[in-house]
Amino acid sequence: MDASAHIDDLAAFVTASPSSYHAAAEVARRLSAAGYKTLEETADWSEVVRPGARLTIVRDGSVIALALPAAAGRGTPFRVLGAHTDSPGFKLKPKPSTVTAGWWQAGVEVYGGPIVSSWFDRELEFAGRVVHRDGSAHLVRTGPFARIPHLAIHLDRAVNESFAPDKQRELQPVWGVGGPENADIVAHLGDLAGISGADVAGYDVITVDANAPARFGADRKLFASGRLDNLSSVHAGVAALLAAEPVDAIAVLAAFDHEEVGSESRSGAAGPFLADVLERISAALGGDRSDLARAIAGSWCLSSDAGHAVHPNRSERHDPVNRPQPGAGPLLKINANQRYMTDALGAALWSRTCAAADVPYQEFVSNNTVPCGSTIGPITAARIGIPTLDVGVPLLSMHSARELCHVDDPAYLSAAIRVFLSAQA
């Protein structure tokens, strides 16, 4: 396992993936370079889906990729690595361009649950897609472009005692100066996409931290980046899929959009995307509904989403016994209230998987007074009926504009996913 090479490639992947749409495109690009064929959902797959095929399907900001073993047929089970492509931040509103006291500003809406204070006084990039009035979509990114400014301490002496910004008034980034005549951010995004502002009929554009990922600290063992929740899992899944050698199961990478806002969309885990793809693959291999049911019953889903390392300054917020450490391997995430899907059978599978990959792992459970979040795991299990367990890389500063992990842990996770997708445990 070359953790250094893996983290460098993760940095390149994050840099190429400022939005969910860019992330899905980057996954498809990497897989296409490795020989995967990109399928259109409107096409007939019957002549393409065959044993040994390597396939990718993109839906908006989501992507599903499959590696079929040479012996794939009716009832062949699936090994699914589930992750998500989106991260918390701010989304550009309709009629976003305003001018206040000579500052050009952009109207934004909070997306998901960001640590709002972490987004102030840093260079931000706008990224996503703009759609021409003819319906064609164009990826767009600005590079360092905007900033949400703090109020000077001289004007708010209590800022270090209590900071609770008004989410409507105080979160609008500045992106230029001058009069109102040229303060049109939509036109600027259209120019970057090669279309006139008048022809931009819609857009899905978010803010992201414009600073590059970085290694630092003693022995350069620390890695800071935006969007580690959850591009660390998407990247680990891509690397694992490319290295996997599936024999007895169809290896699947399913990276969904909209997890941070509940997954209830056509491209979210609560939507029909994965179910539709698995059904079409099974049918193309000659299976009927009974064969698909048998395949699902013999399948597993590994829901991979970032988790929490013990915070050194606030360790009382963690369970007093189960205390994940940096560099000690990926987390096996457990919750009695089914916020994570890991049960005893899943725990045993993960133990075998990590042993086969020669990877350490550690268990995570929340402090009883600090309810945990959730993942696509429960949604996928309920939506598809597939046995599921939850894992992920331990982070500090989750949902900050810039998160932190140990250099070794993403590579450990990818090594374990490779074994899982190959059904070697």
C-alpha positions in Angstrom: 0.0 0.0 0.0 1.5 3.3 -1.1 -0.3 5.8 1.1 1.7 8.7 -0.2 0.8 8.1 -3.8 -2.8 7.5 -2.8 -3.1 10.8 -0.9 -1.5 12.7 -3.8 -4.0 11.2 -6.2 -6.8 12.0 -3.7 -5.6 15.7 -3.8 -5.8 15.7 -7.6 -9.3 14.1 -7.5 -10.6 16.7 -5.0 -9.1 19.5 -7.1 -10.8 18.2 -10.2 -14.1 17.8 -8.4 -15.3 21.1 -7.0 -19.0 20.2 -7.4 -21.0 16.9 -7.5 -21.3 17.3 -11.3 -17.5 17.7 -11.7 -17.0 14.7 -9.4 -19.3 12.5 -11.4 -17.5 13.6 -14.6 -14.1 13.0 -13.1 -15.1 9.5 -12.1 -16.4 8.8 -15.6 -13.2 10.3 -17.1 -10.9 8.1 -15.0 -12.9 4.9 -15.7 -13.1 5.7 -19.4 -9.4 6.0 -19.6 -9.2 2.5 -18.1 -11.5 1.1 -20.7 -15.0 1.5 -19.1 -17.8 2.2 -21.6 -20.1 5.1 -20.7 -23.8 4.1 -21.2 -26.7 6.5 -21.8 -29.8 5.7 -19.8 -32.0 6.1 -22.8 -30.0 3.5 -24.8 -30.7 -0.2 -25.2 -28.1 -2.0 -23.0 -28.9 -5.5 -24.1 -26.0 -5.7 -26.6 -23.5 -4.1 -24.2 -24.1 -5.8 -20.9 -22.2 -9.1 -21.1 -19.8 -11.0 -18.9 -16.5 -9.2 -18.4 -18.0 -5.8 -19.3 -16.9 -2.5 -17.7 -19.6 0.1 -17.6 -20.3 3.6 -16.3 -23.6 5.5 -16.1 -23.8 9.2 -15.1 -27.0 10.9 -13.9 -26.5 14.6 -13.1 -24.1 14.7 -10.1 -24.3 10.9 -9.5 -22.4 8.0 -11.2 -22.7 4.2 -11.1 -19.9 2.0 -12.5 -19.9 -1.8 -12.8 -17.2 -4.4 -13.4 -18.9 -7.7 -14.4 -16.9 -10.9 -13.8 -16.2 -13.3 -16.7 -18.8 -15.7 -15.4 -21.6 -13.2 -14.7 -25.0 -14.6 -15.4 -28.5 -14.9 -14.0 -28.6 -14.4 -10.3 -25.0 -13.2 -10.0 -24.9 -11.1 -6.7 -23.5 -7.6 -6.4 -20.9 -6.0 -4.2 -21.8 -2.3 -4.0 -19.6 0.5 -2.7 -21.9 3.4 -1.9 -20.7 6.9 -1.4 -21.8 10.5 -2.1 -20.4 13.3 -4.3 -21.9 16.4 -2.6 -20.6 18.4 0.4 -22.1 21.2 2.5 -21.7 24.8 1.4 -23.7 27.5 -0.3 -25.7 27.4 -3.5 -26.3 30.3 -5.8 -29.8 31.7 -5.7 -32.0 32.9 -8.5 -31.5 36.6 -9.3 -28.2 36.4 -7.3 -26.4 39.6 -8.4 -26.6 42.6 -6.0 -24.5 45.7 -5.3 -24.0 47.1 -1.7 -21.8 50.1 -1.0 -19.8 49.5 -4.2 -19.3 45.8 -3.5 -20.6 43.2 -5.9 -22.3 40.4 -4.0 -23.8 37.0 -4.8 -27.0 35.8 -3.2 -26.5 32.3 -1.9 -28.6 29.7 0.0 -27.2 27.4 2.7 -26.8 23.8 1.3 -26.7 21.1 4.0 -25.1 21.7 7.3 -21.8 23.6 6.9 -19.8 24.9 9.9 -20.6 28.4 8.8 -17.8 30.2 10.6 -15.2 28.2 8.7 -16.3 29.8 5.4 -15.5 33.4 6.3 -12.4 35.1 5.1 -11.2 32.5 2.7 -11.1 32.6 -1.1 -14.1 30.7 -2.6 -14.7 29.3 -6.0 -18.1 29.0 -7.7 -18.5 25.7 -9.5 -21.3 23.5 -11.0 -23.3 23.5 -14.2 -25.0 26.1 -16.3 -27.8 25.0 -18.7 -28.3 26.7 -22.1 -31.9 27.4 -23.1 -31.6 24.5 -25.6 -31.2 22.2 -22.7 -27.4 21.5 -23.0 -25.5 21.4 -19.7 -22.0 22.9 -19.3 -19.6 22.4 -16.4 -18.2 25.6 -15.1 -15.8 26.7 -12.4 -14.4 30.2 -11.6 -11.2 29.5 -9.7 -10.6 31.8 -6.7 -13.4 34.3 -7.1 -15.3 35.4 -4.0 -15.1 35.9 -0.2 -17.4 36.1 2.8 -15.9 38.9 4.9 -16.0 39.0 8.7 -17.0 42.3 10.4 -13.9 43.8 11.9 -13.5 43.3 15.7 -13.5 47.1 16.1 -17.1 47.0 14.9 -18.1 44.0 16.9 -16.2 43.6 20.2 -18.2 40.5 21.2 -17.2 38.5 18.1 -14.9 36.2 20.1 -17.5 35.6 22.7 -20.4 34.6 20.5 -20.5 34.2 16.7 -23.9 33.4 15.2 -24.1 35.1 11.8 -27.5 36.0 10.3 -27.7 33.4 7.5 -29.5 35.8 5.2 -27.6 39.0 5.8 -24.1 37.9 6.6 -23.3 35.0 4.2 -23.5 36.8 0.9 -19.9 36.7 -0.6 -18.3 39.6 -2.4 -16.9 39.0 -5.9 -16.1 42.4 -7.3 -16.4 46.1 -7.0 -18.0 48.9 -9.0 -21.5 50.1 -10.2 -24.4 47.8 -11.0 -24.0 47.9 -14.7 -21.6 44.9 -14.9 -22.5 43.1 -11.7 -24.0 40.1 -13.3 -22.5 36.8 -12.0 -24.8 34.7 -14.2 -23.3 36.4 -17.3 -19.8 35.8 -15.9 -20.6 32.1 -15.4 -22.1 31.9 -18.9 -18.9 33.5 -20.4 -16.8 30.8 -18.7 -19.0 28.1 -20.2 -18.8 29.7 -23.6 -22.5 30.8 -23.8 -24.0 34.3 -23.4 -25.6 35.2 -20.1 -28.9 35.7 -22.0 -28.8 32.1 -23.0 -28.3 30.7 -19.5 -31.8 29.3 -18.6 -30.7 27.6 -15.4 -27.8 26.8 -13.2 -26.8 24.6 -10.2 -23.7 26.3 -8.8 -22.2 26.1 -5.4 -19.3 27.6 -3.4 -16.2 25.6 -2.5 -13.0 26.4 -0.8 -10.5 27.5 -3.5 -7.4 26.6 -1.6 -5.5 23.5 -2.8 -5.3 20.3 -0.7 -2.2 20.1 1.4 0.0 17.8 3.4 1.7 19.2 6.5 2.7 18.5 10.1 5.4 16.3 11.5 6.5 13.8 8.8 3.8 15.3 6.6 1.3 12.9 8.1 -1.6 15.4 8.1 -3.8 16.1 5.1 -6.2 19.1 4.9 -8.7 19.6 2.1 -12.2 20.6 1.3 -14.8 18.0 0.6 -13.1 15.0 2.3 -16.7 14.3 3.3 -17.2 12.5 1.1 -14.8 12.6 -1.8 -12.4 10.5 0.3 -14.8 7.6 -0.1 -15.6 8.3 -3.8 -11.9 8.4 -4.7 -11.2 5.3 -2.6 -14.0 3.5 -4.4 -12.7 4.5 -7.9 -9.2 3.4 -7.1 -10.5 0.1 -5.6 -12.7 -0.6 -8.5 -9.9 -0.2 -11.0 -7.7 -2.6 -8.9 -10.5 -5.1 -8.1 -10.7 -8.5 -9.7 -14.3 -9.6 -9.4 -15.0 -13.3 -9.8 -18.1 -14.3 -8.0 -20.0 -11.0 -7.8 -20.5 -7.9 -9.9 -18.5 -5.0 -8.5 -20.4 -1.7 -8.3 -19.5 1.8 -7.4 -22.5 3.9 -6.7 -21.7 7.6 -5.9 -24.9 9.6 -5.2 -25.7 13.3 -5.1 -27.8 15.2 -2.4 -26.8 13.1 0.6 -26.1 16.3 2.6 -29.8 17.3 2.1 -31.5 14.0 2.7 -30.9 12.0 -0.6 -34.5 12.4 -1.8 -34.0 13.2 -5.4 -33.7 11.3 -8.7 -30.0 11.2 -8.3 -29.9 10.7 -4.6 -29.7 7.4 -2.8 -33.4 7.5 -1.9 -34.2 7.8 -5.6 -34.5 4.9 -8.1 -31.1 5.2 -9.8 -29.3 2.2 -8.3 -32.4 0.0 -8.3 -33.0 0.7 -11.9 -29.4 0.0 -12.9 -29.2 -3.3 -11.0 -32.5 -4.4 -12.5 -31.4 -3.5 -16.1 -28.1 -5.3 -15.6 -29.7 -8.4 -14.2 -32.3 -8.5 -17.1 -29.6 -8.0 -19.7 -27.8 -11.1 -18.3 -31.0 -13.1 -18.9 -32.4 -12.8 -15.4 -36.1 -12.4 -14.4 -37.5 -10.9 -11.2 -36.8 -14.1 -9.2 -33.2 -14.1 -10.4 -32.8 -10.4 -9.3 -34.3 -11.2 -5.9 -31.8 -14.0 -5.5 -29.0 -11.7 -6.6 -30.0 -9.0 -4.1 -30.3 -11.6 -1.3 -26.7 -12.7 -1.9 -25.3 -9.2 -2.3 -23.6 -6.7 0.1 -23.5 -2.9 0.2 -20.5 -1.2 1.8 -21.7 2.4 2.6 -18.6 4.5 2.9 -18.9 8.0 4.4 -16.5 10.0 6.5 -16.6 9.6 10.3 -15.2 11.3 13.4 -11.8 10.9 14.9 -11.5 11.8 18.6 -11.1 15.6 18.8 -8.1 16.3 21.1 -9.6 19.5 22.5 -13.2 18.2 23.0 -12.7 14.5 23.8 -15.7 14.5 26.1 -17.9 14.6 23.1 -16.9 11.1 22.1 -17.7 7.7 23.5 -15.4 7.1 26.5 -14.3 3.6 25.3 -14.5 3.5 21.5 -12.1 6.3 20.6 -10.9 6.3 16.9 -7.3 7.5 16.4 -5.7 9.1 13.4 -3.7 6.6 11.2 -5.3 3.5 12.8 -7.4 2.6 9.8 -11.0 3.2 8.6 -14.0 3.2 10.9 -16.6 0.5 11.3 -19.6 2.7 12.1 -22.2 1.3 14.5 -25.5 2.7 15.9 -28.2 1.0 17.9 -30.9 3.2 16.3 -30.1 2.2 12.7 -28.5 5.5 11.7 -25.7 3.2 10.5 -26.5 -0.2 9.1 -23.7 -2.3 10.6 -24.9 -5.4 12.4 -23.0 -8.5 13.6 -22.9 -10.1 10.2 -21.6 -7.0 8.6 -19.0 -6.6 11.3 -17.8 -10.1 10.7 -17.6 -9.4 6.9 -15.6 -6.2 7.6 -13.2 -8.0 9.9 -12.5 -10.7 7.2 -12.2 -8.0 4.6 -9.7 -5.9 6.5 -7.7 -9.1 7.4 -7.5 -10.1 3.8 -6.4 -6.6 2.8 -3.9 -6.4 5.7 -5.6 -3.2 6.9 -6.3 -2.2 10.5 -9.7 -0.8 11.4 -11.4 0.7 14.4 -15.0 0.8 15.7 -17.0 4.0 16.0 -20.1 4.5 18.1 -21.4 7.9 19.3 -21.5 9.2 22.9 -25.1 8.7 24.1 -25.6 12.4 24.7 -24.4 13.3 21.1 -26.7 11.8 18.5 -24.9 10.8 15.3 -25.7 11.7 11.8 -26.6 9.2 9.1 -25.5 8.0 5.7 -26.8 6.5 2.5 -26.5 3.1 4.3 -30.0 3.0 5.9 -31.5 4.5 2.7 -29.9 1.9 0.4 -30.8 -1.0 2.7 -34.5 0.1 2.8 -34.7 1.1 -0.9 -33.0 -2.0 -2.4 -33.3 -4.6 0.4 -29.5 -5.3 0.3 -27.5 -6.2 3.4 -25.5 -3.1 4.3 -22.7 -2.0 6.6 -21.2 1.5 7.2 -17.5 2.4 7.2 -15.4 5.6 6.5 -12.3 7.5 7.1 -11.9 9.3 10.5 -11.8 13.1 10.2 -11.5 16.2 12.3 -13.5 19.3 11.4 -16.2 17.5 9.4 -18.4 19.9 7.5 -15.8 22.6 7.8 -14.8 24.3 4.6 -11.5 22.5 5.1 -11.4 19.1 6.8 -8.5 17.0 8.2 -7.4 13.4 8.2 -4.3 11.2 8.6 -2.4 10.5 5.3 -2.6 6.7 5.8 -6.3 6.3 6.4 -7.7 6.9 2.9 -5.3 4.4 1.4 -6.3 1.8 4.1 -9.9 2.4 3.2 -9.3 1.9 -0.5 -7.3 -1.3 0.1 -10.2 -2.8 2.1 -12.7 -1.7 -0.6 -10.7 -3.5 -3.2 -11.0 -6.8 -1.3 -14.7 -6.2 -0.7 -15.5 -5.5 -4.4 -13.5 -8.5 -5.4 -15.6 -10.6 -2.9 -12.4 -12.1 -1.5 -13.8 -12.1 2.0 
